[in-house]
Amino acid sequence: MPKLTMAAIEGTFIEWLVADGEHVNEEQPLYLVGTDKVETEVLSPATGVLRHGDAEPEAVYPIGAQLAVIDVECS
């Protein structure tokens, strides 16, 4: 979970934009997260295959929580 505002200590996972196991490119939007003040797309840090974590829509996660993994070996 990225830090969305200076005061944020947690954020809400909203939805996946890419299916589990799908090939993604660096900078491609992967999922939406938000707080009560802002909503944003999280971009892929690398090219590879997206592996969803256990993130559930509307669930709240602490800043720094791992929501997904990019398998660069499969790129």
CHARMM internal coordinates of N, CA and C (Angstrom, degrees):
IC EDIT
DIST 1 N 1 CA 1.4501
DIST 1 CA 1 C 1.5265
ANGL 1 N 1 CA 1 C 107.93
DIST 1 C 2 N 1.3408
ANGL 1 CA 1 C 2 N 117.20
DIHE 1 N 1 CA 1 C 2 N 119.82
DIST 2 N 2 CA 1.4646
ANGL 1 C 2 N 2 CA 120.06
DIHE 1 CA 1 C 2 N 2 CA 178.86
DIST 2 CA 2 C 1.5279
ANGL 2 N 2 CA 2 C 111.68
DIHE 1 C 2 N 2 CA 2 C -75.64
DIST 2 C 3 N 1.3258
ANGL 2 CA 2 C 3 N 116.02
DIHE 2 N 2 CA 2 C 3 N 157.82
DIST 3 N 3 CA 1.4689
ANGL 2 C 3 N 3 CA 120.91
DIHE 2 CA 2 C 3 N 3 CA 175.53
DIST 3 CA 3 C 1.5205
ANGL 3 N 3 CA 3 C 107.25
DIHE 2 C 3 N 3 CA 3 C -78.78
DIST 3 C 4 N 1.3182
ANGL 3 CA 3 C 4 N 117.29
DIHE 3 N 3 CA 3 C 4 N 116.85
DIST 4 N 4 CA 1.4597
ANGL 3 C 4 N 4 CA 121.94
DIHE 3 CA 3 C 4 N 4 CA -173.73
DIST 4 CA 4 C 1.5243
ANGL 4 N 4 CA 4 C 113.59
DIHE 3 C 4 N 4 CA 4 C -94.01
DIST 4 C 5 N 1.3200
ANGL 4 CA 4 C 5 N 117.44
DIHE 4 N 4 CA 4 C 5 N -27.73
DIST 5 N 5 CA 1.4648
ANGL 4 C 5 N 5 CA 122.16
DIHE 4 CA 4 C 5 N 5 CA 176.01
DIST 5 CA 5 C 1.5202
ANGL 5 N 5 CA 5 C 107.61
DIHE 4 C 5 N 5 CA 5 C -140.53
DIST 5 C 6 N 1.3202
ANGL 5 CA 5 C 6 N 117.09
DIHE 5 N 5 CA 5 C 6 N 164.08
DIST 6 N 6 CA 1.4672
ANGL 5 C 6 N 6 CA 120.79
DIHE 5 CA 5 C 6 N 6 CA -178.62
DIST 6 CA 6 C 1.5290
ANGL 6 N 6 CA 6 C 111.95
DIHE 5 C 6 N 6 CA 6 C -60.18
DIST 6 C 7 N 1.3125
ANGL 6 CA 6 C 7 N 117.45
DIHE 6 N 6 CA 6 C 7 N -35.22
DIST 7 N 7 CA 1.4589
ANGL 6 C 7 N 7 CA 121.20
DIHE 6 CA 6 C 7 N 7 CA -176.26
DIST 7 CA 7 C 1.5263
ANGL 7 N 7 CA 7 C 113.52
DIHE 6 C 7 N 7 CA 7 C -91.23
DIST 7 C 8 N 1.3160
ANGL 7 CA 7 C 8 N 117.85
DIHE 7 N 7 CA 7 C 8 N -7.72
DIST 8 N 8 CA 1.4722
ANGL 7 C 8 N 8 CA 120.96
DIHE 7 CA 7 C 8 N 8 CA -173.78
DIST 8 CA 8 C 1.5274
ANGL 8 N 8 CA 8 C 111.95
DIHE 7 C 8 N 8 CA 8 C -66.07
DIST 8 C 9 N 1.3267
ANGL 8 CA 8 C 9 N 115.45
DIHE 8 N 8 CA 8 C 9 N 135.59
DIST 9 N 9 CA 1.4635
ANGL 8 C 9 N 9 CA 121.43
DIHE 8 CA 8 C 9 N 9 CA 172.36
DIST 9 CA 9 C 1.5277
ANGL 9 N 9 CA 9 C 110.29
DIHE 8 C 9 N 9 CA 9 C -118.11
DIST 9 C 10 N 1.3407
ANGL 9 CA 9 C 10 N 115.56
DIHE 9 N 9 CA 9 C 10 N -7.41
DIST 10 N 10 CA 1.4581
ANGL 9 C 10 N 10 CA 121.40
DIHE 9 CA 9 C 10 N 10 CA 178.19
DIST 10 CA 10 C 1.5229
ANGL 10 N 10 CA 10 C 109.10
DIHE 9 C 10 N 10 CA 10 C -156.34
DIST 10 C 11 N 1.3275
ANGL 10 CA 10 C 11 N 115.57
DIHE 10 N 10 CA 10 C 11 N 166.75
DIST 11 N 11 CA 1.4591
ANGL 10 C 11 N 11 CA 121.07
DIHE 10 CA 10 C 11 N 11 CA 178.44
DIST 11 CA 11 C 1.5142
ANGL 11 N 11 CA 11 C 109.70
DIHE 10 C 11 N 11 CA 11 C -148.70
DIST 11 C 12 N 1.3184
ANGL 11 CA 11 C 12 N 116.04
DIHE 11 N 11 CA 11 C 12 N 165.79
DIST 12 N 12 CA 1.4586
ANGL 11 C 12 N 12 CA 122.17
DIHE 11 CA 11 C 12 N 12 CA -178.99
DIST 12 CA 12 C 1.5211
ANGL 12 N 12 CA 12 C 110.02
DIHE 11 C 12 N 12 CA 12 C -105.09
DIST 12 C 13 N 1.3319
ANGL 12 CA 12 C 13 N 116.25
DIHE 12 N 12 CA 12 C 13 N 127.20
DIST 13 N 13 CA 1.4576
ANGL 12 C 13 N 13 CA 120.85
DIHE 12 CA 12 C 13 N 13 CA 173.06
DIST 13 CA 13 C 1.5224
ANGL 13 N 13 CA 13 C 106.25
DIHE 12 C 13 N 13 CA 13 C -75.90
DIST 13 C 14 N 1.3491
ANGL 13 CA 13 C 14 N 117.03
DIHE 13 N 13 CA 13 C 14 N 129.24
DIST 14 N 14 CA 1.4622
ANGL 13 C 14 N 14 CA 120.36
DIHE 13 CA 13 C 14 N 14 CA -176.91
DIST 14 CA 14 C 1.5224
ANGL 14 N 14 CA 14 C 111.85
DIHE 13 C 14 N 14 CA 14 C -101.65
DIST 14 C 15 N 1.3387
ANGL 14 CA 14 C 15 N 116.96
DIHE 14 N 14 CA 14 C 15 N -57.89
DIST 15 N 15 CA 1.4660
ANGL 14 C 15 N 15 CA 118.50
DIHE 14 CA 14 C 15 N 15 CA 179.61
DIST 15 CA 15 C 1.5194
ANGL 15 N 15 CA 15 C 111.46
DIHE 14 C 15 N 15 CA 15 C -166.54
DIST 15 C 16 N 1.3397
ANGL 15 CA 15 C 16 N 114.61
DIHE 15 N 15 CA 15 C 16 N 155.57
DIST 16 N 16 CA 1.4610
ANGL 15 C 16 N 16 CA 122.03
DIHE 15 CA 15 C 16 N 16 CA 172.26
DIST 16 CA 16 C 1.5215
ANGL 16 N 16 CA 16 C 109.10
DIHE 15 C 16 N 16 CA 16 C -78.37
DIST 16 C 17 N 1.3181
ANGL 16 CA 16 C 17 N 116.77
DIHE 16 N 16 CA 16 C 17 N 140.79
DIST 17 N 17 CA 1.4625
ANGL 16 C 17 N 17 CA 122.53
DIHE 16 CA 16 C 17 N 17 CA 174.84
DIST 17 CA 17 C 1.5237
ANGL 17 N 17 CA 17 C 111.11
DIHE 16 C 17 N 17 CA 17 C -104.03
DIST 17 C 18 N 1.3403
ANGL 17 CA 17 C 18 N 115.89
DIHE 17 N 17 CA 17 C 18 N -12.62
DIST 18 N 18 CA 1.4642
ANGL 17 C 18 N 18 CA 123.04
DIHE 17 CA 17 C 18 N 18 CA -178.71
DIST 18 CA 18 C 1.5288
ANGL 18 N 18 CA 18 C 107.80
DIHE 17 C 18 N 18 CA 18 C -131.93
DIST 18 C 19 N 1.3183
ANGL 18 CA 18 C 19 N 116.73
DIHE 18 N 18 CA 18 C 19 N 139.00
DIST 19 N 19 CA 1.4699
ANGL 18 C 19 N 19 CA 121.46
DIHE 18 CA 18 C 19 N 19 CA 179.97
DIST 19 CA 19 C 1.5277
ANGL 19 N 19 CA 19 C 111.35
DIHE 18 C 19 N 19 CA 19 C -70.55
DIST 19 C 20 N 1.3259
ANGL 19 CA 19 C 20 N 115.85
DIHE 19 N 19 CA 19 C 20 N 151.30
DIST 20 N 20 CA 1.4589
ANGL 19 C 20 N 20 CA 122.06
DIHE 19 CA 19 C 20 N 20 CA 175.02
DIST 20 CA 20 C 1.5247
ANGL 20 N 20 CA 20 C 109.45
DIHE 19 C 20 N 20 CA 20 C -60.01
DIST 20 C 21 N 1.3305
ANGL 20 CA 20 C 21 N 116.94
DIHE 20 N 20 CA 20 C 21 N 132.47
DIST 21 N 21 CA 1.4566
ANGL 20 C 21 N 21 CA 121.60
DIHE 20 CA 20 C 21 N 21 CA 178.56
DIST 21 CA 21 C 1.5203
ANGL 21 N 21 CA 21 C 114.37
DIHE 20 C 21 N 21 CA 21 C 87.62
DIST 21 C 22 N 1.3302
ANGL 21 CA 21 C 22 N 117.23
DIHE 21 N 21 CA 21 C 22 N -0.93
DIST 22 N 22 CA 1.4675
ANGL 21 C 22 N 22 CA 121.19
DIHE 21 CA 21 C 22 N 22 CA -179.29
DIST 22 CA 22 C 1.5313
ANGL 22 N 22 CA 22 C 110.58
DIHE 21 C 22 N 22 CA 22 C -83.64
DIST 22 C 23 N 1.3366
ANGL 22 CA 22 C 23 N 116.25
DIHE 22 N 22 CA 22 C 23 N 143.77
DIST 23 N 23 CA 1.4632
ANGL 22 C 23 N 23 CA 121.84
DIHE 22 CA 22 C 23 N 23 CA 176.29
DIST 23 CA 23 C 1.5238
ANGL 23 N 23 CA 23 C 108.86
DIHE 22 C 23 N 23 CA 23 C -70.03
DIST 23 C 24 N 1.3356
ANGL 23 CA 23 C 24 N 116.40
DIHE 23 N 23 CA 23 C 24 N 136.11
DIST 24 N 24 CA 1.4618
ANGL 23 C 24 N 24 CA 121.72
DIHE 23 CA 23 C 24 N 24 CA 178.10
DIST 24 CA 24 C 1.5236
ANGL 24 N 24 CA 24 C 109.51
DIHE 23 C 24 N 24 CA 24 C -129.03
DIST 24 C 25 N 1.3182
ANGL 24 CA 24 C 25 N 114.93
DIHE 24 N 24 CA 24 C 25 N 155.39
DIST 25 N 25 CA 1.4578
ANGL 24 C 25 N 25 CA 121.90
DIHE 24 CA 24 C 25 N 25 CA 176.25
DIST 25 CA 25 C 1.5182
ANGL 25 N 25 CA 25 C 109.86
DIHE 24 C 25 N 25 CA 25 C -105.49
DIST 25 C 26 N 1.3248
ANGL 25 CA 25 C 26 N 116.56
DIHE 25 N 25 CA 25 C 26 N 153.64
DIST 26 N 26 CA 1.4548
ANGL 25 C 26 N 26 CA 121.25
DIHE 25 CA 25 C 26 N 26 CA 175.91
DIST 26 CA 26 C 1.5286
ANGL 26 N 26 CA 26 C 109.41
DIHE 25 C 26 N 26 CA 26 C -53.60
DIST 26 C 27 N 1.3276
ANGL 26 CA 26 C 27 N 116.40
DIHE 26 N 26 CA 26 C 27 N 137.42
DIST 27 N 27 CA 1.4653
ANGL 26 C 27 N 27 CA 124.54
DIHE 26 CA 26 C 27 N 27 CA 179.84
DIST 27 CA 27 C 1.5335
ANGL 27 N 27 CA 27 C 114.07
DIHE 26 C 27 N 27 CA 27 C 76.00
DIST 27 C 28 N 1.3373
ANGL 27 CA 27 C 28 N 118.66
DIHE 27 N 27 CA 27 C 28 N 4.26
DIST 28 N 28 CA 1.4650
ANGL 27 C 28 N 28 CA 121.51
DIHE 27 CA 27 C 28 N 28 CA 177.05
DIST 28 CA 28 C 1.5276
ANGL 28 N 28 CA 28 C 109.04
DIHE 27 C 28 N 28 CA 28 C -77.79
DIST 28 C 29 N 1.3424
ANGL 28 CA 28 C 29 N 119.14
DIHE 28 N 28 CA 28 C 29 N 135.00
DIST 29 N 29 CA 1.4634
ANGL 28 C 29 N 29 CA 120.78
DIHE 28 CA 28 C 29 N 29 CA 176.44
DIST 29 CA 29 C 1.5361
ANGL 29 N 29 CA 29 C 111.07
DIHE 28 C 29 N 29 CA 29 C -61.95
DIST 29 C 30 N 1.3498
ANGL 29 CA 29 C 30 N 116.16
DIHE 29 N 29 CA 29 C 30 N 131.19
DIST 30 N 30 CA 1.4653
ANGL 29 C 30 N 30 CA 121.81
DIHE 29 CA 29 C 30 N 30 CA -177.66
DIST 30 CA 30 C 1.5262
ANGL 30 N 30 CA 30 C 112.86
DIHE 29 C 30 N 30 CA 30 C -105.71
DIST 30 C 31 N 1.3346
ANGL 30 CA 30 C 31 N 116.14
DIHE 30 N 30 CA 30 C 31 N -44.45
DIST 31 N 31 CA 1.4610
ANGL 30 C 31 N 31 CA 120.49
DIHE 30 CA 30 C 31 N 31 CA -177.31
DIST 31 CA 31 C 1.5236
ANGL 31 N 31 CA 31 C 110.42
DIHE 30 C 31 N 31 CA 31 C -157.62
DIST 31 C 32 N 1.3245
ANGL 31 CA 31 C 32 N 115.14
DIHE 31 N 31 CA 31 C 32 N 165.23
DIST 32 N 32 CA 1.4638
ANGL 31 C 32 N 32 CA 122.00
DIHE 31 CA 31 C 32 N 32 CA 177.93
DIST 32 CA 32 C 1.5224
ANGL 32 N 32 CA 32 C 109.98
DIHE 31 C 32 N 32 CA 32 C -105.15
DIST 32 C 33 N 1.3316
ANGL 32 CA 32 C 33 N 115.62
DIHE 32 N 32 CA 32 C 33 N 138.44
DIST 33 N 33 CA 1.4568
ANGL 32 C 33 N 33 CA 122.50
DIHE 32 CA 32 C 33 N 33 CA 174.02
DIST 33 CA 33 C 1.5183
ANGL 33 N 33 CA 33 C 107.77
DIHE 32 C 33 N 33 CA 33 C -133.25
DIST 33 C 34 N 1.3236
ANGL 33 CA 33 C 34 N 116.74
DIHE 33 N 33 CA 33 C 34 N 162.19
DIST 34 N 34 CA 1.4478
ANGL 33 C 34 N 34 CA 118.75
DIHE 33 CA 33 C 34 N 34 CA 179.95
DIST 34 CA 34 C 1.5125
ANGL 34 N 34 CA 34 C 113.66
DIHE 33 C 34 N 34 CA 34 C -161.72
DIST 34 C 35 N 1.3333
ANGL 34 CA 34 C 35 N 113.72
DIHE 34 N 34 CA 34 C 35 N 171.83
DIST 35 N 35 CA 1.4622
ANGL 34 C 35 N 35 CA 123.25
DIHE 34 CA 34 C 35 N 35 CA 170.99
DIST 35 CA 35 C 1.5256
ANGL 35 N 35 CA 35 C 105.61
DIHE 34 C 35 N 35 CA 35 C -128.24
DIST 35 C 36 N 1.3205
ANGL 35 CA 35 C 36 N 116.27
DIHE 35 N 35 CA 35 C 36 N -172.59
DIST 36 N 36 CA 1.4658
ANGL 35 C 36 N 36 CA 118.56
DIHE 35 CA 35 C 36 N 36 CA 176.78
DIST 36 CA 36 C 1.5291
ANGL 36 N 36 CA 36 C 111.80
DIHE 35 C 36 N 36 CA 36 C -70.12
DIST 36 C 37 N 1.3489
ANGL 36 CA 36 C 37 N 117.49
DIHE 36 N 36 CA 36 C 37 N -11.24
DIST 37 N 37 CA 1.4626
ANGL 36 C 37 N 37 CA 121.18
DIHE 36 CA 36 C 37 N 37 CA -177.01
DIST 37 CA 37 C 1.5228
ANGL 37 N 37 CA 37 C 114.80
DIHE 36 C 37 N 37 CA 37 C -112.24
DIST 37 C 38 N 1.3245
ANGL 37 CA 37 C 38 N 118.59
DIHE 37 N 37 CA 37 C 38 N -23.56
DIST 38 N 38 CA 1.4677
ANGL 37 C 38 N 38 CA 120.83
DIHE 37 CA 37 C 38 N 38 CA -173.47
DIST 38 CA 38 C 1.5257
ANGL 38 N 38 CA 38 C 110.98
DIHE 37 C 38 N 38 CA 38 C -148.80
DIST 38 C 39 N 1.3234
ANGL 38 CA 38 C 39 N 115.67
DIHE 38 N 38 CA 38 C 39 N 150.04
DIST 39 N 39 CA 1.4683
ANGL 38 C 39 N 39 CA 122.85
DIHE 38 CA 38 C 39 N 39 CA 174.85
DIST 39 CA 39 C 1.5276
ANGL 39 N 39 CA 39 C 106.62
DIHE 38 C 39 N 39 CA 39 C -130.79
DIST 39 C 40 N 1.3409
ANGL 39 CA 39 C 40 N 117.76
DIHE 39 N 39 CA 39 C 40 N 136.98
DIST 40 N 40 CA 1.4613
ANGL 39 C 40 N 40 CA 119.87
DIHE 39 CA 39 C 40 N 40 CA -177.39
DIST 40 CA 40 C 1.5219
ANGL 40 N 40 CA 40 C 111.77
DIHE 39 C 40 N 40 CA 40 C -149.63
DIST 40 C 41 N 1.3310
ANGL 40 CA 40 C 41 N 115.21
DIHE 40 N 40 CA 40 C 41 N 156.49
DIST 41 N 41 CA 1.4630
ANGL 40 C 41 N 41 CA 122.00
DIHE 40 CA 40 C 41 N 41 CA 173.94
DIST 41 CA 41 C 1.5245
ANGL 41 N 41 CA 41 C 108.34
DIHE 40 C 41 N 41 CA 41 C -84.87
DIST 41 C 42 N 1.3256
ANGL 41 CA 41 C 42 N 116.59
DIHE 41 N 41 CA 41 C 42 N 141.49
DIST 42 N 42 CA 1.4600
ANGL 41 C 42 N 42 CA 121.78
DIHE 41 CA 41 C 42 N 42 CA 173.35
DIST 42 CA 42 C 1.5156
ANGL 42 N 42 CA 42 C 106.95
DIHE 41 C 42 N 42 CA 42 C -100.12
DIST 42 C 43 N 1.3427
ANGL 42 CA 42 C 43 N 116.10
DIHE 42 N 42 CA 42 C 43 N 127.20
DIST 43 N 43 CA 1.4555
ANGL 42 C 43 N 43 CA 122.11
DIHE 42 CA 42 C 43 N 43 CA -175.78
DIST 43 CA 43 C 1.5205
ANGL 43 N 43 CA 43 C 111.56
DIHE 42 C 43 N 43 CA 43 C -93.52
DIST 43 C 44 N 1.3190
ANGL 43 CA 43 C 44 N 115.93
DIHE 43 N 43 CA 43 C 44 N 151.11
DIST 44 N 44 CA 1.4589
ANGL 43 C 44 N 44 CA 121.57
DIHE 43 CA 43 C 44 N 44 CA 178.09
DIST 44 CA 44 C 1.5262
ANGL 44 N 44 CA 44 C 109.84
DIHE 43 C 44 N 44 CA 44 C -68.43
DIST 44 C 45 N 1.3313
ANGL 44 CA 44 C 45 N 117.21
DIHE 44 N 44 CA 44 C 45 N 132.17
DIST 45 N 45 CA 1.4614
ANGL 44 C 45 N 45 CA 120.15
DIHE 44 CA 44 C 45 N 45 CA 178.25
DIST 45 CA 45 C 1.5335
ANGL 45 N 45 CA 45 C 112.86
DIHE 44 C 45 N 45 CA 45 C -80.26
DIST 45 C 46 N 1.3400
ANGL 45 CA 45 C 46 N 117.15
DIHE 45 N 45 CA 45 C 46 N -10.61
DIST 46 N 46 CA 1.4683
ANGL 45 C 46 N 46 CA 120.95
DIHE 45 CA 45 C 46 N 46 CA -175.82
DIST 46 CA 46 C 1.5228
ANGL 46 N 46 CA 46 C 110.01
DIHE 45 C 46 N 46 CA 46 C -157.23
DIST 46 C 47 N 1.3258
ANGL 46 CA 46 C 47 N 115.77
DIHE 46 N 46 CA 46 C 47 N 167.78
DIST 47 N 47 CA 1.4631
ANGL 46 C 47 N 47 CA 122.25
DIHE 46 CA 46 C 47 N 47 CA 173.55
DIST 47 CA 47 C 1.5213
ANGL 47 N 47 CA 47 C 108.27
DIHE 46 C 47 N 47 CA 47 C -88.57
DIST 47 C 48 N 1.3204
ANGL 47 CA 47 C 48 N 117.09
DIHE 47 N 47 CA 47 C 48 N 136.62
DIST 48 N 48 CA 1.4613
ANGL 47 C 48 N 48 CA 121.60
DIHE 47 CA 47 C 48 N 48 CA 179.84
DIST 48 CA 48 C 1.5177
ANGL 48 N 48 CA 48 C 110.45
DIHE 47 C 48 N 48 CA 48 C 168.03
DIST 48 C 49 N 1.3259
ANGL 48 CA 48 C 49 N 115.77
DIHE 48 N 48 CA 48 C 49 N -152.30
DIST 49 N 49 CA 1.4603
ANGL 48 C 49 N 49 CA 121.93
DIHE 48 CA 48 C 49 N 49 CA 179.99
DIST 49 CA 49 C 1.5275
ANGL 49 N 49 CA 49 C 108.53
DIHE 48 C 49 N 49 CA 49 C -112.65
DIST 49 C 50 N 1.3325
ANGL 49 CA 49 C 50 N 115.64
DIHE 49 N 49 CA 49 C 50 N 128.42
DIST 50 N 50 CA 1.4604
ANGL 49 C 50 N 50 CA 121.21
DIHE 49 CA 49 C 50 N 50 CA -179.41
DIST 50 CA 50 C 1.5185
ANGL 50 N 50 CA 50 C 110.77
DIHE 49 C 50 N 50 CA 50 C -75.90
DIST 50 C 51 N 1.3146
ANGL 50 CA 50 C 51 N 115.42
DIHE 50 N 50 CA 50 C 51 N 129.00
DIST 51 N 51 CA 1.4682
ANGL 50 C 51 N 51 CA 122.40
DIHE 50 CA 50 C 51 N 51 CA 174.11
DIST 51 CA 51 C 1.5301
ANGL 51 N 51 CA 51 C 107.00
DIHE 50 C 51 N 51 CA 51 C -117.49
DIST 51 C 52 N 1.3341
ANGL 51 CA 51 C 52 N 116.02
DIHE 51 N 51 CA 51 C 52 N 110.69
DIST 52 N 52 CA 1.4664
ANGL 51 C 52 N 52 CA 120.39
DIHE 51 CA 51 C 52 N 52 CA 179.12
DIST 52 CA 52 C 1.5222
ANGL 52 N 52 CA 52 C 109.81
DIHE 51 C 52 N 52 CA 52 C -62.72
DIST 52 C 53 N 1.2980
ANGL 52 CA 52 C 53 N 115.41
DIHE 52 N 52 CA 52 C 53 N 145.13
DIST 53 N 53 CA 1.4497
ANGL 52 C 53 N 53 CA 121.13
DIHE 52 CA 52 C 53 N 53 CA 170.00
DIST 53 CA 53 C 1.5219
ANGL 53 N 53 CA 53 C 108.07
DIHE 52 C 53 N 53 CA 53 C -89.46
DIST 53 C 54 N 1.3082
ANGL 53 CA 53 C 54 N 116.55
DIHE 53 N 53 CA 53 C 54 N -151.96
DIST 54 N 54 CA 1.4648
ANGL 53 C 54 N 54 CA 121.65
DIHE 53 CA 53 C 54 N 54 CA -178.67
DIST 54 CA 54 C 1.5255
ANGL 54 N 54 CA 54 C 112.84
DIHE 53 C 54 N 54 CA 54 C -95.49
DIST 54 C 55 N 1.3287
ANGL 54 CA 54 C 55 N 118.01
DIHE 54 N 54 CA 54 C 55 N 16.47
DIST 55 N 55 CA 1.4656
ANGL 54 C 55 N 55 CA 121.51
DIHE 54 CA 54 C 55 N 55 CA -177.58
DIST 55 CA 55 C 1.5286
ANGL 55 N 55 CA 55 C 111.29
DIHE 54 C 55 N 55 CA 55 C -62.09
DIST 55 C 56 N 1.3158
ANGL 55 CA 55 C 56 N 115.22
DIHE 55 N 55 CA 55 C 56 N 131.42
DIST 56 N 56 CA 1.4618
ANGL 55 C 56 N 56 CA 122.68
DIHE 55 CA 55 C 56 N 56 CA 179.19
DIST 56 CA 56 C 1.5244
ANGL 56 N 56 CA 56 C 109.27
DIHE 55 C 56 N 56 CA 56 C -112.69
DIST 56 C 57 N 1.3431
ANGL 56 CA 56 C 57 N 118.16
DIHE 56 N 56 CA 56 C 57 N 139.43
DIST 57 N 57 CA 1.4640
ANGL 56 C 57 N 57 CA 120.55
DIHE 56 CA 56 C 57 N 57 CA 177.90
DIST 57 CA 57 C 1.5274
ANGL 57 N 57 CA 57 C 112.00
DIHE 56 C 57 N 57 CA 57 C -54.44
DIST 57 C 58 N 1.3240
ANGL 57 CA 57 C 58 N 114.90
DIHE 57 N 57 CA 57 C 58 N 136.03
DIST 58 N 58 CA 1.4631
ANGL 57 C 58 N 58 CA 125.21
DIHE 57 CA 57 C 58 N 58 CA 178.99
DIST 58 CA 58 C 1.5287
ANGL 58 N 58 CA 58 C 113.28
DIHE 57 C 58 N 58 CA 58 C 72.34
DIST 58 C 59 N 1.3356
ANGL 58 CA 58 C 59 N 118.15
DIHE 58 N 58 CA 58 C 59 N 4.77
DIST 59 N 59 CA 1.4629
ANGL 58 C 59 N 59 CA 120.76
DIHE 58 CA 58 C 59 N 59 CA 175.74
DIST 59 CA 59 C 1.5271
ANGL 59 N 59 CA 59 C 109.47
DIHE 58 C 59 N 59 CA 59 C -81.12
DIST 59 C 60 N 1.3237
ANGL 59 CA 59 C 60 N 116.33
DIHE 59 N 59 CA 59 C 60 N 148.47
DIST 60 N 60 CA 1.4608
ANGL 59 C 60 N 60 CA 122.97
DIHE 59 CA 59 C 60 N 60 CA -179.25
DIST 60 CA 60 C 1.5259
ANGL 60 N 60 CA 60 C 108.65
DIHE 59 C 60 N 60 CA 60 C -101.96
DIST 60 C 61 N 1.3447
ANGL 60 CA 60 C 61 N 115.67
DIHE 60 N 60 CA 60 C 61 N 134.45
DIST 61 N 61 CA 1.4636
ANGL 60 C 61 N 61 CA 122.19
DIHE 60 CA 60 C 61 N 61 CA -178.08
DIST 61 CA 61 C 1.5199
ANGL 61 N 61 CA 61 C 109.71
DIHE 60 C 61 N 61 CA 61 C -130.11
DIST 61 C 62 N 1.3472
ANGL 61 CA 61 C 62 N 117.38
DIHE 61 N 61 CA 61 C 62 N 148.20
DIST 62 N 62 CA 1.4642
ANGL 61 C 62 N 62 CA 119.83
DIHE 61 CA 61 C 62 N 62 CA 177.48
DIST 62 CA 62 C 1.5317
ANGL 62 N 62 CA 62 C 110.55
DIHE 61 C 62 N 62 CA 62 C -70.69
DIST 62 C 63 N 1.3287
ANGL 62 CA 62 C 63 N 115.60
DIHE 62 N 62 CA 62 C 63 N 153.24
DIST 63 N 63 CA 1.4598
ANGL 62 C 63 N 63 CA 120.49
DIHE 62 CA 62 C 63 N 63 CA 175.32
DIST 63 CA 63 C 1.5303
ANGL 63 N 63 CA 63 C 107.94
DIHE 62 C 63 N 63 CA 63 C -57.60
DIST 63 C 64 N 1.3149
ANGL 63 CA 63 C 64 N 116.83
DIHE 63 N 63 CA 63 C 64 N 133.85
DIST 64 N 64 CA 1.4610
ANGL 63 C 64 N 64 CA 122.28
DIHE 63 CA 63 C 64 N 64 CA -179.51
DIST 64 CA 64 C 1.5167
ANGL 64 N 64 CA 64 C 114.06
DIHE 63 C 64 N 64 CA 64 C 96.36
DIST 64 C 65 N 1.3349
ANGL 64 CA 64 C 65 N 118.14
DIHE 64 N 64 CA 64 C 65 N -10.37
DIST 65 N 65 CA 1.4689
ANGL 64 C 65 N 65 CA 120.41
DIHE 64 CA 64 C 65 N 65 CA 178.92
DIST 65 CA 65 C 1.5302
ANGL 65 N 65 CA 65 C 109.71
DIHE 64 C 65 N 65 CA 65 C -64.07
DIST 65 C 66 N 1.3241
ANGL 65 CA 65 C 66 N 116.50
DIHE 65 N 65 CA 65 C 66 N 138.01
DIST 66 N 66 CA 1.4674
ANGL 65 C 66 N 66 CA 121.33
DIHE 65 CA 65 C 66 N 66 CA 178.63
DIST 66 CA 66 C 1.5212
ANGL 66 N 66 CA 66 C 109.12
DIHE 65 C 66 N 66 CA 66 C -83.44
DIST 66 C 67 N 1.3355
ANGL 66 CA 66 C 67 N 116.44
DIHE 66 N 66 CA 66 C 67 N 118.03
DIST 67 N 67 CA 1.4584
ANGL 66 C 67 N 67 CA 121.56
DIHE 66 CA 66 C 67 N 67 CA -178.31
DIST 67 CA 67 C 1.5222
ANGL 67 N 67 CA 67 C 112.46
DIHE 66 C 67 N 67 CA 67 C -102.38
DIST 67 C 68 N 1.3301
ANGL 67 CA 67 C 68 N 117.11
DIHE 67 N 67 CA 67 C 68 N -20.19
DIST 68 N 68 CA 1.4669
ANGL 67 C 68 N 68 CA 121.69
DIHE 67 CA 67 C 68 N 68 CA -177.70
DIST 68 CA 68 C 1.5233
ANGL 68 N 68 CA 68 C 109.14
DIHE 67 C 68 N 68 CA 68 C -157.21
DIST 68 C 69 N 1.3359
ANGL 68 CA 68 C 69 N 114.60
DIHE 68 N 68 CA 68 C 69 N 165.90
DIST 69 N 69 CA 1.4659
ANGL 68 C 69 N 69 CA 121.83
DIHE 68 CA 68 C 69 N 69 CA 176.30
DIST 69 CA 69 C 1.5179
ANGL 69 N 69 CA 69 C 107.59
DIHE 68 C 69 N 69 CA 69 C -132.64
DIST 69 C 70 N 1.3338
ANGL 69 CA 69 C 70 N 117.02
DIHE 69 N 69 CA 69 C 70 N 140.99
DIST 70 N 70 CA 1.4572
ANGL 69 C 70 N 70 CA 121.76
DIHE 69 CA 69 C 70 N 70 CA 172.96
DIST 70 CA 70 C 1.5188
ANGL 70 N 70 CA 70 C 106.96
DIHE 69 C 70 N 70 CA 70 C -102.57
DIST 70 C 71 N 1.3220
ANGL 70 CA 70 C 71 N 116.40
DIHE 70 N 70 CA 70 C 71 N 115.61
DIST 71 N 71 CA 1.4683
ANGL 70 C 71 N 71 CA 122.10
DIHE 70 CA 70 C 71 N 71 CA 178.93
DIST 71 CA 71 C 1.5261
ANGL 71 N 71 CA 71 C 107.73
DIHE 70 C 71 N 71 CA 71 C -84.42
DIST 71 C 72 N 1.3357
ANGL 71 CA 71 C 72 N 116.20
DIHE 71 N 71 CA 71 C 72 N 97.59
DIST 72 N 72 CA 1.4635
ANGL 71 C 72 N 72 CA 120.54
DIHE 71 CA 71 C 72 N 72 CA -176.85
DIST 72 CA 72 C 1.5238
ANGL 72 N 72 CA 72 C 112.02
DIHE 71 C 72 N 72 CA 72 C -76.05
DIST 72 C 73 N 1.3155
ANGL 72 CA 72 C 73 N 117.83
DIHE 72 N 72 CA 72 C 73 N -17.52
DIST 73 N 73 CA 1.4663
ANGL 72 C 73 N 73 CA 121.73
DIHE 72 CA 72 C 73 N 73 CA 177.83
DIST 73 CA 73 C 1.5235
ANGL 73 N 73 CA 73 C 111.10
DIHE 72 C 73 N 73 CA 73 C -66.41
DIST 73 C 74 N 1.3323
ANGL 73 CA 73 C 74 N 116.84
DIHE 73 N 73 CA 73 C 74 N -25.79
DIST 74 N 74 CA 1.4671
ANGL 73 C 74 N 74 CA 121.56
DIHE 73 CA 73 C 74 N 74 CA -177.37
DIST 74 CA 74 C 1.5238
ANGL 74 N 74 CA 74 C 112.67
DIHE 73 C 74 N 74 CA 74 C -90.28
DIST 74 C 75 N 1.3177
ANGL 74 CA 74 C 75 N 117.55
DIHE 74 N 74 CA 74 C 75 N -0.22
DIST 75 N 75 CA 1.4653
ANGL 74 C 75 N 75 CA 119.49
DIHE 74 CA 74 C 75 N 75 CA -177.18
DIST 75 CA 75 C 1.4985
ANGL 75 N 75 CA 75 C 108.26
DIHE 74 C 75 N 75 CA 75 C -77.65
END
COOR INIT
IC SEED 1 N 1 CA 1 C
IC BUILD
